[in-house]
Amino acid sequence: MPTFATVDEQLTYIKKGSSEIVKEPELREKLEKSRASSKPLRVKAGFDPTAPDLHLGHTVLLRKLKHFQDLGHTVIFLIGDFTGMIGDPTGRSATRPPLSAEELMRNAKTYMEQVYKILSPRTTEVRFNNEWFEKMKSADWIKLTAKTTVSQMLEREDFHKRFQEEKPIALHELLYPLAQGYDSVMLKADVELGGTDQKFNLLVGRELQRAYGQESQVVLTMPILEGLDGVQKMSKSYGNAIGIKEPPLEMYGKLMSISDGMMWRYYELLTDVQMSEIEQMKREAHPMQAKKDLAARIVKDFHSAEASAKAAEDWAKQFQKNEVPENIEQLEVDAPENQLRIDKLLVRVRLAESVSDAVRKLKQGAAKVNGKIVSDPTEVVNISPGLVVQVGRKIKKVKPGIPGTGIVAEPLSS
């Protein structure tokens, strides 16, 4: 039988980083009942596998699920293989193109590979919502849709805006909040987590549980994590994301690039450090050391303690001691007389996507050759063994290639 911490202690940990709890007195009551009966709460968060790559922004909810696990509760990692085919309309100004079942399952496998890097397999219940939706008949859907009204659906900000602007709202999009809410009915969730942009859908779950004779779930919303720019939400499309599959050094370097102010937000949303400890660090810790500790924690979560330590060592060599890290990628480049313009070289070694991209990076002063900044795109580089080319945090070793072979696709040993 689990032994639970006091309700006040649990609430302090649960509220860390959260935006809103609907309603906190209900959560306190559920925690009190759970503690008295030694029965864990059922805490749900749903993830539609609509993209193949996860980044740290996606892990904010996973981290909060882990906090409930730390307190002894059961978490439900719900994969929306059915709702993903509808496409969550949250924040959308147009209907989302549907994904195929095959695409969704490929993405779901990626999610499953990563979830246990944060959550404990022992107290994680993994479910797929197609488990119940594939069994529903037309009559069941009619009964479900009868639980709400069109006017209630149009209270959603994005639906309301599209309606006012006379933009199309597909009928299947109106089903999404109902389907997400019905998940809570089927799972008998005590608590559901979601981003602040998910509040409407989460509240529909409360209403549906009442309609089906269940006690309403508590809704806990989490902030949307800003990306490396500190302004826009973390997103691969904005170029400000940190992927959880990125190499340790790249992940570490990106975390070291965030602002000091954003660092504390990352501590709050991406670590298990208690708020009292974070406040103490704000008062006493040097910002550089605090940021190194943050980067080390996060890299360790997704790789290993050894990989984290090595990334910290290599980052220090590269950016503090002006040395070249060990074990970096080395490439062969074939060029006439082993000479090549720097803009073309950056493209050849995959440090720029195109010559125009290389020119932009050079003019920004982001490129270095053997530790010296190069800004002239027409500058010719002599390709010799041990040449080091760097753009931002990315660094490559280059050596002359065999004439006629071009660039070697696979990295060579250093």
Secondary structure, 3 states (H helix, E strand, C coil): CCCCCCHHHHHHHHHCCCCEEECHHHHHHHHHHHHHHCCCCEEEEEECCCCCCCEHHHHHHHHHHHHHHHCCCEEEEEECCCHHHHCCCCCCCCCCCCCCHHHHHHHHHHHHHHHCCCCCHHHEEEEECHHHHCCCCHHHHHHHHCCCCHHHHCCCHHHHHHHHCCCCCCHHHHHHHHHHHHHHHHHCCCEEEEEHHHHHHHHHHHHHHHHCCCCCCEEEEECCCECCCCCCECCHHHCCCCECCCCHHHHHHHHHCCCHHHHHHHHHHHCCCCHHHHHHHHHHCCHHHHHHHHHHHHHHHHCCHHHHHHHHHHHHHHHCCCCCCCCCCEEEECCHHHEEEHHHHHHHCCCCCCHHHHHHHHHCCCEEECCEECCCCCCEEECCCCEEEEECCEEEEEEECCCCCCCCCCCECC
